[in-house]
Amino acid sequence: MPVLWTHAEKLLLASTSATRLALLVSAGLPVETQNSDIDERAVEEAAAHEALDPPALAGRLAAEKALAVSRRHPERVVLGADQVLECEGAVFHKPADRDAARAHLAALSGRRHALHSAGAIAVGGQVIERFAASAHLTMRPLTEQGIDLYLALAGPDVLRSVGVYQLEGFGIHLFETVEGDHSTILGLPLLPLLASLRRLGSLAL
C-alpha cells in the first residue's frame, strides 16, 4: 500500500482541537494529539512587552505549543498551531461565556477583520519550521435579534473559537465576504504546512 508519511511515528499535534485534527486527517496525515498545557495569556502578556503584532503573536503561541510538547517527546515531529483575530487593531480572545460571545459579535458586526493563523514544527525541543497565513472576513451588520438567533442556532459551539462563528456551519450566514483559504480560516493553513513537511522530508508526495 502506498505510504505518504515517511516517519515511523505519527505526526504529534500539540492541541486537542477537533477542527485542526480533522484538517490533518483529511489531508491523509497520520496524527496523534496532546494538549500543550501552556498558559496562553502569560505568553500574550510577554508578547505585549515585546510589542509583537497580531501575526507575530499567533506565531509565538504556535511555537510555544510545539516546544512544550516537543520537550516531552523529543523524538517526534510536533506541530503547534494558533490563530489570532484582529479587528481594527484590537485582538480578540475566545469568549468565556454567552454574554462575551454576544459582545464579540456586536463588535465585529459590519466590520472587516483578519484571522492570522500560524504554525510551528518542532523536533528535539527546537522549532525547525514556521509558517503563517491570513484571511480577511467582512461580517454583515447584525441586529440584536439576529445575534440572539445565531447564538441560539449555534449553541455551545460559539465558545470554541475566537470569532464565535464556525464558518463551516451556521456561521456562514454572518458574512458578506470571505477572503482567504478555508484551512487558514479554520486555524491551520494546510498549504504552508504541507510545504514545510516536504522540506523536512516528512512527505513522500
Disulfide bonds with the S-S distance in Angstrom:
none
